[in-house]
Amino acid sequence: MNVRPARERTHGDYDLRLLARRGADVWRPVDAELVRPGVYRIVGTNADPETEHWQFQTGELARCEEKMLSDNRPHRCLVAVERVGESS
């Protein structure tokens, strides 16, 4: 899958991840744009939607929280946790 991590522009450099299911749950790096503090629009596209299901789809807004992940080494990431509406 060819996606690049988005970078948080107001709180330093963090990867933005969303939950993806491809046999097992994984935190997938995804391109996103800052809409307002803590809310991002997913702009990356799922290159393999038939085998990998994303929690949030391209164009959706997601509230993000800082989390510590340890997929190979412990590091801080912004994680998409909740779908939000345009005016939320």
N, C-alpha and C positions, 0 to 999 in steps of 0.2 A: 504494500500500500504506500503510495507516495504522497504523504502529507507532512507539512512542516509545523513545528510548534509555533503558536502565536506568542507574542511577548506582551506582558502587562506593561503599559506605558506610564502608569501613575504610582506603582508600588515596587519598582525595580524589575528585574528580569525573572519571570517565572514562565514555565511551560503552561499552556492551557490544555487540559485533558477532558475527554468525555468518556463515559462508559460505553464500551462496545462488546458485543457478544459474537464470538466466533468459536463456538465449541465451549469455550470458557470465557468468563468475564475478564476484560483487560481495560486498562486506562489508555485510550488512544490519543496521541497528540493530534491537534487539529488547528487549522487556521481560523481565526476569529477576529472581529473588530470590536473595539471598545465602543459601546453605545452611551453608557453613563457609568459612574463608579459602581463596580461590582456586577454589571450586566454587559454581556457580550452577544453579538450576532455571530452565529456559526456561518462561516463563509467557505470553509473547506468542503470538498465533496468526497463522498464515500466511493472509492474506486471499485469496490467489490460488494455492492448492496445485496447480492443474492446469497452470499455466505457470511457477511458480517452485518449485524444489525446495530445501528447507532442509537443511543438513548435520545439524542437530539438530531434533527435533520438540518440540512443546509437551509439557511434563511431564518431559522428559529432563534429567539432570544433565550438566553440562559443566565440565571443568577449563578455566580461563581464564588467559591470560597477557597481560601488558602488551605492546603492540606499537605501533610508530610507523606510522601510515597517512598517506597523502597523497592522498586522493580529490579534494579541491579545495584543501586547505591542509594542511601537515603537522600532525598532532595525535596525541596518545596515546589509545589505546583499549584496553579489555579485549577480547580476542578468544577466542571459544570454540574450543579446539583438540583436545579429546579427550573422548569419552563416558566417564562414570564410573558405577559402581554405587552404590547407596544406602549401602553400608558401606565404600566405598573411601576 
